[in-house]
Amino acid sequence: AVDDNGRGLLFIAPSGTGKTTLSRFWQEMKDAVILGDDRIIIRKEEGRYWLYATPWVGELGYVNNHRVPLEKICLLQQASKHQWIEEPKPVLLQKLFVNSFFPFWSPETVQQVLGFFGELVLNVPVVSLQFAKSPDIIDFIRKEP
């Protein structure tokens, strides 16, 4: 997750897809704060969704005590070029669910998480982003409306 000039962007993908590489590209931006490259917390407070850093470090090896309002969730896929992909909300919901960390063994928690994610995809833009591992991905993301 990154705070890009007050825009909270969350990047979700399976391990090895490029989240840490993307975080390294954001590190070069003076107006961006990386919340983390591994685990992030999403909370709803007073009708708004927020991204929070966690104490669990990823490959980058640092923790940032920071929060930012969530503006967009990007589901990452590696590709030969950058492009936004339209996907139905149920597909987006499924990808959010399988890339999340919570106690799957608790039926009550699973129901709460599914409800939270269902609400999330209705209220926050969730998009699929195919990207080539290149620093110009930052400009591509920033130009998207």
C-alpha positions in Angstrom: 0.0 0.0 0.0 1.1 3.5 -0.7 0.1 7.0 0.2 0.5 8.8 -3.1 0.0 12.5 -2.2 -2.9 11.6 0.0 -4.3 9.0 -2.3 -4.4 5.6 -0.6 -3.6 2.9 -3.1 -3.7 -0.8 -2.2 -2.0 -3.3 -4.5 -3.1 -7.0 -4.1 -1.5 -10.0 -5.7 -0.1 -13.4 -4.9 3.4 -13.7 -3.7 6.0 -13.2 -6.5 3.7 -11.0 -8.7 5.6 -7.8 -8.1 4.3 -6.0 -5.0 7.7 -5.5 -3.6 9.1 -4.4 -6.9 6.3 -1.9 -7.2 7.1 -0.7 -3.7 10.7 -0.1 -4.7 9.5 2.1 -7.6 7.3 4.1 -5.2 10.3 4.6 -2.9 11.8 6.8 -5.5 8.9 9.2 -5.4 9.3 12.1 -3.0 5.6 12.6 -2.6 4.7 9.0 -1.7 4.8 7.1 1.6 4.9 3.3 1.5 2.8 1.7 4.2 4.3 -1.7 3.5 4.9 -4.3 0.8 3.3 -7.3 2.5 0.4 -7.0 5.0 -1.9 -4.0 5.3 -5.0 -3.4 7.4 -8.2 -1.9 6.0 -10.6 -0.4 8.5 -13.8 1.4 8.1 -14.1 4.4 10.4 -16.9 7.0 10.3 -18.1 5.9 6.9 -14.6 6.0 5.3 -12.1 3.2 4.5 -8.5 3.6 5.7 -5.3 1.8 5.0 -3.0 1.2 8.0 0.6 -0.1 8.1 1.2 -3.2 10.2 4.1 -4.2 12.4 4.8 -7.2 10.0 7.7 -6.3 7.7 7.8 -7.6 4.2 10.8 -8.0 1.9 11.6 -4.3 2.1 12.3 -4.8 5.8 10.7 -1.6 7.3 7.5 -0.6 9.1 5.9 2.8 8.6 3.5 4.0 11.3 1.1 5.7 8.8 -2.5 5.7 7.6 -4.2 7.1 4.5 -7.8 7.1 3.2 -8.3 4.2 0.7 -9.0 5.6 -2.8 -8.4 2.5 -5.0 -7.6 -1.2 -4.9 -5.5 -2.5 -7.7 -5.4 -6.3 -8.3 -2.0 -6.9 -9.9 -1.1 -9.2 -12.8 2.3 -9.4 -14.5 2.2 -8.6 -18.3 4.3 -7.3 -21.1 2.6 -3.9 -21.0 0.6 -1.7 -18.6 -3.1 -1.8 -18.9 -6.3 -1.6 -16.9 -8.6 -4.6 -17.2 -12.4 -4.5 -16.6 -13.7 -7.4 -14.5 -17.1 -8.2 -12.9 -17.4 -7.4 -9.2 -17.8 -11.0 -8.2 -14.4 -11.8 -9.8 -12.9 -8.8 -8.0 -14.4 -9.9 -4.7 -13.0 -13.4 -5.2 -9.5 -12.1 -5.8 -9.7 -9.9 -2.7 -10.8 -12.8 -0.6 -8.1 -15.3 -1.8 -5.3 -12.7 -1.3 -6.3 -11.8 2.3 -5.1 -13.0 5.6 -7.6 -13.8 8.3 -8.6 -16.8 10.4 -10.3 -19.0 7.7 -11.2 -21.6 10.4 -13.7 -19.3 12.0 -17.0 -19.4 10.1 -18.2 -16.1 11.8 -15.0 -14.3 10.7 -15.3 -15.6 7.2 -18.9 -14.2 7.0 -17.8 -10.9 8.5 -14.9 -10.6 6.0 -17.1 -11.5 3.0 -19.6 -8.9 4.1 -16.9 -6.3 4.6 -15.3 -7.1 1.2 -18.8 -7.0 -0.5 -19.3 -3.6 0.9 -15.8 -2.5 0.0 -16.1 -3.4 -3.7 -19.4 -1.4 -3.9 -17.9 1.7 -2.3 -14.2 1.8 -3.4 -13.0 1.4 -6.9 -11.4 -2.1 -7.4 -9.6 -2.6 -10.7 -7.3 -5.1 -12.3 -4.0 -3.8 -13.4 -1.7 -5.7 -15.7 1.8 -4.2 -15.5 5.3 -4.7 -16.8 7.9 -4.5 -14.0 9.1 -1.0 -15.1 9.4 2.3 -13.1 7.1 4.0 -15.6 4.2 2.1 -14.0 4.0 4.9 -11.4 3.2 7.5 -14.1 0.7 5.1 -15.7 -1.1 4.7 -12.4 -1.1 8.4 -11.7 -2.6 9.2 -15.1 -5.6 6.8 -14.6 -8.7 8.9 -13.7 
